[in-house]
Amino acid sequence: MNSNEIWDPLRKKAVARTPEEVVRQWFVDAVLKRTMGVPEHLMMSEVGFSLGEKRLRADIVVYGRDAKPLAVVECKRPDVELSGDVLMQVVRYNMILDVKYVFITNWKKTVGFARDGVRGLTRLTVFPGYEEMCAK
């Protein structure tokens, strides 16, 4: 691995060290694994799927113990503002993935949402731990 690469433990290989990739690896390690307690084997990065004819790719998907998607994460470079467009991107992903939680991050700011009973999203003030995410 050289200085232009960063290790992705989810893909089990070195990948290009782009600003977005650095944010993704920070979120996997610092937020998902260390803070929220998500087991590494229940996360995947660069998850591809289709919405009609359009091919999409989620930055990170967290799975429940039943192997169903539980959360989706959209990572942006630190200089990209977390706008409504970014949120709508991850909401479109959720039309297919049907997860309980969505997160958007640019490293400087991270925002999480939980789906409420009427399929709307409620902004999280505290991120749940993995066990709590699975229980709801």
Secondary structure, 3 states (H helix, E strand, C coil): CCCCEEEECCCCEEEECCHHHHHHHHHHHHHHHHHCCCCHHHEEEEEEEEECCEEEEEEEEEECCCCCEEEEEEECCCCCCCCHHHHHHHHHHHHHHCCCEEEEECCCCEEEEEECCCCCEEECCCCCCHHHHHHC
